[in-house]
Amino acid sequence: MSQTRTVRDSMGEMQVPAEALYGAGTARAIENFPISGIPFSRAFLQALGTIKAATAAVNHDLGLLDDARAVLIEQAATEVARGDWDAEFPLDIFQTGSGTSTNTNANEVIATRAGQLDASVRVHPNDHVNMGQSSNDVIPSVIHVAAYVETAELLIPALDYLATTLEARATETRDIVKTGRTHLMDATPVRLGDEIGGWAAQIRSAIARIQSTLPRVAKLAIGGTAVGTGLNAHPEFGARVAQKLAARTGHPFVETTNHFEAQAAQETAAELSGQLKVTAIALLKIANDLRWMNGGPQAGLGEIVLPALQPGSSIMPGKINPVISEATMMVAAQVIGNDATIAIGAQHGNFELNVMLPVIAHNLLQSIELLASVSRVLADKAIAGFTVNEAHIADLVDKNPIMVTALNPIIGYDNAATIAKRAYAEQRRVKDVAAELTDLTLEDLDRLLDPAELADPGIKGVASGG
């Protein structure tokens, strides 16, 4: 059995591993919540440590915390933010709904570490580390700080990278004309570059949606303490902590304009999650289109060939699967599921406190990180490297009976339908059947049924003599 030490708090004594920095409150939570084994993420702990360091500095500036304690708490909290003590944060995300256990965990680790840094100074987890704070305003603030930083520094750059990659491929493939599809059925021709450009526009729109939410994410609950009144905190505490956080992170954090909303409601987290869900939907569409276009090599559409990354079957030699598309689609499914969890969590703002903060935090940060990672993987391992089967695409366009749509203004819908049906039934080119069933010259048909012309806007239908 490992050695332990006895630690006492307001509820009594607990046995804690001898070398652990955490104390009795954390030990109780370890016993109480052996549920998933999922701890809080690095991003969450970084934000938590950063906030604790900022609060110590502000309390010192306000004359509420002496020099020695302020310096020690800030140093220990900075170490937490840096990731030096992640092993000291073992608590499950499925715990008390306010995240009190994890706030206590941080207070204990920082206080103990401060004592290690200078044993002559007594630092108390509640009286000093948690001064002017409550779990009820700290944890909502951590959610916002972590989500903002991860979104601004990780997700938006990754989405921009994906969009830029798509835009480059759209330019490269602008002159390739392929069969358009609606309802998974052949439609009039499109330029491959336009199709890819549509994907890029989806990602640009996703970025804009996410950015539009960030000003609300920048508003922090800190300073509201237990119920939003700010009891036991200096009136300037919240604003000053937000200013410190803005200076330290480079992001525009401010004190919330209404602490009761910030602590009781999690609509901003739900709003950001909703934007992440829409981003996931865009990625799913792009990944699925790539998967369909890659299908084959003989019996599918076979329009493109995605990079061959690994064997696709343990029984079928030579089979290559669209694995990056599938991974992207699974990430999208996870993010959409996370959004449902966050939506349910956000509904539980009972009176002055939301009681599903830990699970909201976990799912929101996971969605941000997954989308950021998979966007770069999709860009690098699928979008950038696929090749185009140009000859096959041209052949499919040439035999597409829907090409006859261009003749509608000249011969009418019914006559065009007759040509399309015969061309399909006889597996012939529309141009050849139209030459037999209309008075149009071959020169007219070549011009009117030019796939590149049909892929661009405008009314095509006047014959040379008309």
C-alpha positions as CSV (number, residue, x, y, z in Angstrom):
1,M,0.0,0.0,0.0
2,S,1.3,3.4,-0.9
3,Q,2.1,5.9,1.9
4,T,-0.5,8.4,2.8
5,R,-0.8,11.6,4.8
6,T,-3.7,12.7,6.9
7,V,-5.4,16.0,5.8
8,R,-8.1,17.8,7.6
9,D,-10.7,20.2,6.2
10,S,-14.1,21.5,7.4
11,M,-15.7,18.0,7.0
12,G,-12.9,16.1,8.9
13,E,-9.9,14.0,8.1
14,M,-9.0,12.2,4.9
15,Q,-6.1,10.0,3.8
16,V,-4.3,11.5,0.8
17,P,-1.3,10.0,-1.1
18,A,1.8,11.3,0.7
19,E,3.2,13.0,-2.4
20,A,-0.1,14.4,-3.7
21,L,-0.5,18.2,-3.8
22,Y,-4.3,17.9,-3.6
23,G,-6.1,17.7,-0.2
24,A,-9.1,16.4,1.5
25,G,-11.8,17.9,-0.7
26,T,-10.2,16.4,-3.8
27,A,-9.8,13.0,-2.1
28,R,-13.5,12.9,-1.2
29,A,-14.4,13.7,-4.8
30,I,-12.2,10.9,-6.1
31,E,-14.2,8.5,-3.8
32,N,-17.5,10.0,-4.7
33,F,-17.3,10.1,-8.5
34,P,-15.6,6.9,-9.9
35,I,-17.8,7.2,-13.0
36,S,-16.0,7.6,-16.4
37,G,-12.3,8.1,-15.8
38,I,-12.5,11.1,-18.1
39,P,-10.6,14.1,-16.5
40,F,-10.8,17.7,-17.6
41,S,-8.8,18.6,-20.7
42,R,-5.5,20.5,-20.8
43,A,-7.3,23.5,-22.2
44,F,-9.6,23.6,-19.3
45,L,-6.8,23.3,-16.7
46,Q,-4.8,25.9,-18.5
47,A,-7.7,28.4,-18.3
48,L,-8.3,27.4,-14.6
49,G,-4.7,28.1,-13.7
50,T,-4.6,31.3,-15.6
51,I,-7.7,32.6,-13.8
52,K,-6.3,31.6,-10.4
53,A,-3.1,33.5,-11.2
54,A,-5.0,36.6,-12.3
55,T,-7.3,36.6,-9.2
56,A,-4.2,36.5,-6.9
57,A,-2.7,39.4,-8.8
58,V,-5.9,41.4,-8.6
59,N,-6.4,40.7,-4.9
60,H,-2.9,42.0,-4.3
61,D,-3.5,45.1,-6.4
62,L,-6.6,45.8,-4.3
63,G,-4.7,45.5,-1.1
64,L,-6.5,42.3,0.0
65,L,-3.6,39.8,-0.3
66,D,-0.1,40.4,1.0
67,D,3.0,40.4,-1.2
68,A,4.3,37.0,-0.1
69,R,1.1,35.1,-0.6
70,A,0.2,36.8,-3.9
71,V,3.6,36.0,-5.4
72,L,3.4,32.3,-4.3
73,I,-0.2,31.8,-5.4
74,E,0.5,33.4,-8.8
75,Q,3.6,31.3,-9.3
76,A,1.9,28.0,-8.3
77,A,-1.2,28.9,-10.4
78,T,1.0,29.7,-13.4
79,E,2.6,26.2,-13.1
80,V,-0.9,24.7,-13.1
81,A,-1.7,26.7,-16.3
82,R,1.5,25.5,-17.9
83,G,0.7,21.9,-17.3
84,D,3.3,21.1,-14.6
85,W,0.7,19.5,-12.3
86,D,-1.9,17.9,-14.6
87,A,-1.6,14.6,-12.7
88,E,-2.8,16.4,-9.6
89,F,-6.2,16.9,-11.3
90,P,-7.7,13.4,-11.4
91,L,-11.3,14.2,-11.0
92,D,-14.0,12.9,-13.2
93,I,-16.0,15.3,-15.4
94,F,-19.1,13.7,-14.1
95,Q,-19.2,15.3,-10.6
96,T,-20.9,18.1,-8.8
97,G,-22.8,20.2,-11.4
98,S,-21.1,23.4,-10.5
99,G,-17.6,22.0,-10.8
100,T,-17.0,22.7,-7.1
101,S,-14.9,19.6,-6.8
102,T,-12.5,20.8,-9.5
103,N,-12.3,24.4,-8.2
104,T,-11.5,22.9,-4.8
105,N,-8.9,20.6,-6.4
106,A,-7.2,23.7,-7.9
107,N,-7.3,25.6,-4.7
108,E,-5.7,22.7,-2.8
109,V,-3.0,22.1,-5.4
110,I,-2.1,25.7,-5.6
111,A,-2.0,26.2,-1.8
112,T,0.1,23.1,-1.3
113,R,2.5,24.0,-4.1
114,A,2.8,27.5,-2.6
115,G,3.8,26.0,0.7
116,Q,6.5,23.9,-1.1
117,L,7.8,27.1,-2.7
118,D,8.1,28.8,0.7
119,A,7.3,26.8,3.8
120,S,7.4,29.9,6.0
121,V,4.2,31.3,4.4
122,R,0.9,29.7,5.2
123,V,-1.4,29.7,2.2
124,H,-5.0,28.5,2.7
125,P,-6.9,27.0,-0.2
126,N,-10.1,28.9,0.5
127,D,-9.1,32.0,2.4
128,H,-6.2,32.9,0.0
129,V,-6.3,31.0,-3.3
130,N,-10.1,31.3,-3.6
131,M,-10.3,34.8,-2.3
132,G,-13.2,36.8,-3.9
133,Q,-14.3,33.7,-5.8
134,S,-16.8,30.9,-5.8
135,S,-16.9,27.8,-7.9
136,N,-20.1,29.3,-9.3
137,D,-18.3,32.1,-11.0
138,V,-14.9,30.5,-11.5
139,I,-16.1,27.5,-13.6
140,P,-18.3,29.4,-16.0
141,S,-15.4,31.8,-16.5
142,V,-13.1,28.9,-17.2
143,I,-15.5,27.5,-19.8
144,H,-15.5,30.9,-21.6
145,V,-11.8,31.5,-21.4
146,A,-10.8,28.0,-22.5
147,A,-13.4,28.0,-25.3
148,Y,-12.4,31.4,-26.6
149,V,-8.6,30.6,-26.5
150,E,-9.1,27.2,-28.2
151,T,-11.4,28.6,-30.8
152,A,-9.3,31.6,-31.7
153,E,-5.9,29.9,-31.5
154,L,-6.7,26.4,-32.7
155,L,-10.0,26.1,-34.5
156,I,-10.3,29.2,-36.6
157,P,-6.7,28.9,-38.0
158,A,-7.4,25.2,-38.8
159,L,-10.6,26.1,-40.6
160,D,-8.8,28.9,-42.5
161,Y,-6.2,26.4,-43.6
162,L,-8.9,24.0,-44.8
163,A,-10.6,26.8,-46.7
164,T,-7.4,28.0,-48.3
165,T,-6.6,24.4,-49.4
166,L,-10.0,24.1,-50.9
167,E,-9.7,27.4,-52.7
168,A,-6.4,26.4,-54.2
169,R,-7.8,23.1,-55.5
170,A,-10.9,25.0,-56.9
171,T,-8.6,27.2,-58.9
172,E,-6.6,24.2,-60.2
173,T,-9.7,22.3,-61.3
174,R,-11.6,25.3,-62.8
175,D,-11.4,24.0,-66.4
176,I,-12.6,20.5,-65.6
177,V,-16.3,20.0,-66.5
178,K,-18.1,17.1,-64.8
179,T,-21.7,15.9,-64.4
180,G,-23.7,17.7,-61.8
181,R,-25.9,15.7,-59.6
182,T,-29.2,16.4,-57.8
183,H,-31.0,13.7,-55.8
184,L,-27.8,11.6,-56.6
185,M,-29.1,11.6,-60.2
186,D,-27.4,13.1,-63.3
187,A,-28.0,16.9,-63.7
188,T,-26.6,19.5,-66.0
189,P,-22.8,19.9,-66.1
190,V,-20.8,21.9,-63.5
191,R,-17.2,22.9,-63.2
192,L,-15.3,20.8,-60.7
193,G,-13.7,24.0,-59.5
194,D,-17.1,25.5,-58.8
195,E,-18.1,22.5,-56.8
196,I,-15.0,22.6,-54.7
197,G,-15.4,26.4,-54.4
198,G,-18.8,25.7,-52.9
199,W,-17.1,23.6,-50.2
200,A,-14.6,26.4,-49.5
201,A,-17.5,28.9,-49.1
202,Q,-19.1,26.5,-46.6
203,I,-16.0,26.7,-44.5
204,R,-15.6,30.5,-44.8
205,S,-19.2,30.8,-43.7
206,A,-18.5,28.5,-40.7
207,I,-15.6,30.7,-39.7
208,A,-17.8,33.8,-39.9
209,R,-20.5,32.2,-37.8
210,I,-18.1,31.2,-35.1
211,Q,-16.4,34.6,-35.1
212,S,-19.8,36.3,-34.6
213,T,-20.3,34.4,-31.3
214,L,-16.9,35.1,-29.8
215,P,-17.8,38.6,-28.4
216,R,-20.3,36.9,-26.1
217,V,-17.8,34.2,-25.2
218,A,-15.4,37.0,-24.1
219,K,-17.8,38.0,-21.3
220,L,-16.8,36.4,-18.0
221,A,-18.8,35.5,-14.9
222,I,-15.9,36.1,-12.5
223,G,-16.8,38.6,-9.8
224,G,-20.4,37.2,-9.2
225,T,-19.2,34.8,-6.5
226,A,-21.9,32.4,-5.2
227,V,-25.2,33.7,-6.7
228,G,-24.3,36.7,-8.9
229,T,-24.4,39.4,-6.2
230,G,-20.6,39.6,-5.8
231,L,-20.8,38.9,-2.0
232,N,-17.2,38.7,-0.5
233,A,-15.6,40.1,-3.6
234,H,-14.3,43.7,-4.1
235,P,-16.7,45.6,-6.4
236,E,-13.8,46.1,-8.9
237,F,-12.7,42.4,-8.7
238,G,-14.5,41.0,-11.8
239,A,-13.5,43.8,-14.1
240,R,-9.9,43.8,-13.0
241,V,-9.6,40.0,-13.4
242,A,-11.0,40.2,-16.9
243,Q,-8.4,43.0,-17.7
244,K,-5.6,40.8,-16.4
245,L,-6.8,37.8,-18.4
246,A,-7.0,40.0,-21.5
247,A,-3.5,41.2,-21.0
248,R,-2.1,37.7,-20.4
249,T,-3.9,35.9,-23.2
250,G,-4.2,38.7,-25.8
251,H,-7.9,38.1,-26.1
252,P,-10.6,40.7,-25.3
253,F,-12.1,39.3,-22.1
254,V,-14.4,41.6,-20.2
255,E,-16.6,41.3,-17.1
256,T,-20.1,40.2,-17.9
257,T,-22.8,42.9,-17.9
258,N,-25.1,40.7,-15.9
259,H,-23.7,38.2,-13.4
260,F,-27.0,36.5,-12.9
261,E,-27.2,35.6,-16.5
262,A,-23.6,34.5,-16.6
263,Q,-23.9,32.1,-13.7
264,A,-27.4,30.8,-14.1
265,A,-27.4,30.5,-17.9
266,Q,-25.2,28.7,-20.4
267,E,-26.8,30.0,-23.6
268,T,-23.5,31.4,-24.9
269,A,-21.8,27.9,-24.6
270,A,-24.9,26.5,-26.4
271,E,-24.6,29.2,-29.1
272,L,-21.0,28.4,-29.7
273,S,-21.7,24.7,-29.7
274,G,-24.5,25.3,-32.3
275,Q,-21.9,27.0,-34.5
276,L,-19.6,24.1,-34.1
277,K,-22.5,21.8,-35.0
278,V,-23.1,23.7,-38.2
279,T,-19.4,23.5,-39.0
280,A,-19.6,19.7,-38.4
281,I,-22.5,19.5,-40.9
282,A,-20.4,21.3,-43.5
283,L,-17.5,19.0,-43.0
284,L,-19.8,16.0,-43.2
285,K,-21.1,17.2,-46.6
286,I,-17.6,17.8,-48.0
287,A,-16.3,14.4,-46.7
288,N,-19.3,12.5,-48.0
289,D,-19.0,14.2,-51.5
290,L,-15.3,13.2,-51.6
291,R,-16.3,9.6,-50.6
292,W,-18.9,9.4,-53.4
293,M,-16.7,10.9,-56.0
294,N,-13.9,8.5,-55.1
295,G,-16.1,5.5,-55.2
296,G,-14.9,2.6,-57.4
297,P,-12.5,2.0,-58.9
298,Q,-14.8,0.2,-61.4
299,A,-18.4,0.2,-60.1
300,G,-18.5,3.7,-58.5
301,L,-18.5,7.2,-59.8
302,G,-14.7,7.2,-60.1
303,E,-14.3,10.9,-60.7
304,I,-11.4,11.4,-58.3
305,V,-8.8,9.2,-56.6
306,L,-8.1,10.0,-53.0
307,P,-4.6,9.4,-51.7
308,A,-4.0,5.7,-50.8
309,L,-3.1,5.8,-47.1
310,Q,-3.5,2.2,-45.9
311,P,-4.9,-1.2,-47.0
312,G,-8.7,-1.1,-46.9
313,S,-9.4,-4.7,-46.2
314,S,-8.1,-7.7,-44.4
315,I,-9.5,-10.1,-47.0
316,M,-9.6,-8.1,-50.3
317,P,-6.1,-7.4,-51.6
318,G,-5.6,-4.0,-53.2
319,K,-8.7,-2.4,-51.7
320,I,-8.3,1.2,-50.6
321,N,-10.9,3.0,-48.6
322,P,-11.7,6.7,-48.1
323,V,-10.5,6.6,-44.5
324,I,-10.0,10.4,-44.0
325,S,-13.5,11.1,-45.2
326,E,-14.9,8.4,-42.8
327,A,-12.9,9.8,-39.9
328,T,-14.2,13.3,-40.7
329,M,-17.7,12.0,-40.8
330,M,-17.3,10.4,-37.4
331,V,-15.9,13.6,-35.9
332,A,-19.0,15.4,-37.3
333,A,-21.3,12.8,-35.6
334,Q,-19.5,13.3,-32.3
335,V,-19.7,17.1,-32.5
336,I,-23.4,16.9,-33.3
337,G,-23.9,14.6,-30.4
338,N,-21.9,16.9,-28.1
339,D,-24.2,19.7,-29.1
340,A,-27.2,17.7,-28.0
341,T,-25.5,17.2,-24.6
342,I,-24.7,20.8,-24.3
343,A,-28.2,21.8,-25.2
344,I,-29.6,19.6,-22.4
345,G,-27.0,20.9,-20.0
346,A,-27.8,24.5,-20.8
347,Q,-31.4,23.9,-19.9
348,H,-30.5,23.2,-16.3
349,G,-29.9,26.7,-15.1
350,N,-31.9,26.3,-12.0
351,F,-32.5,29.7,-10.3
352,E,-29.0,31.2,-9.8
353,L,-26.8,28.4,-11.1
354,N,-26.4,26.0,-13.9
355,V,-25.7,22.5,-12.5
356,M,-24.2,20.8,-15.6
357,L,-21.1,22.9,-16.0
358,P,-18.5,20.1,-16.1
359,V,-20.2,18.2,-18.9
360,I,-20.8,21.4,-20.9
361,A,-17.1,22.2,-20.6
362,H,-16.0,18.8,-21.6
363,N,-18.2,18.5,-24.7
364,L,-17.6,22.1,-25.8
365,L,-13.8,21.9,-25.6
366,Q,-13.8,18.4,-27.2
367,S,-15.8,19.6,-30.1
368,I,-13.5,22.6,-30.7
369,E,-10.4,20.3,-30.5
370,L,-11.8,17.6,-32.8
371,L,-12.9,20.0,-35.5
372,A,-9.6,21.8,-35.4
373,S,-7.6,18.5,-35.7
374,V,-9.8,16.9,-38.4
375,S,-9.9,20.1,-40.5
376,R,-6.1,20.0,-40.9
377,V,-6.1,16.2,-41.5
378,L,-8.8,16.5,-44.2
379,A,-6.9,19.3,-45.9
380,D,-3.6,17.6,-45.9
381,K,-4.5,13.9,-46.4
382,A,-7.6,14.2,-48.7
383,I,-8.1,17.6,-50.3
384,A,-4.5,18.5,-51.2
385,G,-3.7,15.1,-52.7
386,F,-6.6,13.8,-54.7
387,T,-6.2,13.3,-58.4
388,V,-8.9,13.8,-61.1
389,N,-9.9,11.1,-63.6
390,E,-10.4,13.7,-66.4
391,A,-11.0,11.3,-69.3
392,H,-13.6,9.4,-67.3
393,I,-15.3,12.6,-66.2
394,A,-15.4,13.8,-69.8
395,D,-16.9,10.6,-71.0
396,L,-19.7,10.7,-68.4
397,V,-20.5,14.3,-69.4
398,D,-20.7,13.4,-73.0
399,K,-23.2,10.6,-72.4
400,N,-25.3,12.5,-69.9
401,P,-28.8,12.7,-71.3
402,I,-29.6,15.8,-69.2
403,M,-27.3,17.8,-71.5
404,V,-30.5,18.1,-73.6
405,T,-31.6,20.8,-71.2
406,A,-29.7,23.3,-73.2
407,L,-32.0,22.7,-76.2
408,N,-35.2,23.6,-74.2
409,P,-35.4,27.2,-75.4
410,I,-35.1,26.1,-79.0
411,I,-37.1,22.9,-79.4
412,G,-39.2,22.9,-76.2
413,Y,-39.3,20.7,-73.1
414,D,-41.3,17.9,-74.6
415,N,-39.1,17.4,-77.6
416,A,-36.0,17.7,-75.5
417,A,-37.4,14.9,-73.2
418,T,-37.9,12.7,-76.2
419,I,-34.3,13.1,-77.2
420,A,-33.1,12.5,-73.7
421,K,-35.1,9.3,-73.3
422,R,-33.9,7.9,-76.6
423,A,-30.3,8.8,-75.9
424,Y,-30.4,7.0,-72.6
425,A,-32.2,3.9,-73.9
426,E,-29.8,3.5,-76.8
427,Q,-26.7,4.6,-74.8
428,R,-25.9,7.2,-77.4
429,R,-24.8,10.8,-77.2
430,V,-27.5,13.5,-77.0
431,K,-25.8,15.3,-79.8
432,D,-26.2,12.4,-82.2
433,V,-29.8,11.8,-81.4
434,A,-30.6,15.5,-81.6
435,A,-29.1,15.6,-85.1
436,E,-31.6,12.9,-86.1
437,L,-34.7,14.4,-84.4
438,T,-34.3,18.1,-85.0
439,D,-33.4,20.5,-87.8
440,L,-30.4,21.8,-85.9
441,T,-27.1,21.7,-87.7
442,L,-24.1,19.9,-86.3
443,E,-22.4,23.2,-85.9
444,D,-25.4,24.4,-83.8
445,L,-25.3,21.2,-81.7
446,D,-21.6,21.5,-81.1
447,R,-22.0,25.0,-79.8
448,L,-25.2,24.5,-77.8
449,L,-24.1,21.2,-76.2
450,D,-20.5,22.4,-75.3
451,P,-20.1,21.1,-71.7
452,A,-18.0,24.1,-70.7
453,E,-20.7,26.5,-71.9
454,L,-23.4,24.6,-70.1
455,A,-21.4,24.8,-66.9
456,D,-21.6,28.6,-66.9
457,P,-24.7,30.9,-66.4
458,G,-26.9,32.3,-69.1
459,I,-29.5,31.2,-71.6
460,K,-27.8,29.1,-74.3
461,G,-30.7,28.5,-76.6
462,V,-30.6,30.3,-79.9
463,A,-29.6,28.5,-83.1
464,S,-27.2,30.2,-85.5
465,G,-29.9,30.9,-88.0
466,G,-32.6,31.9,-85.5
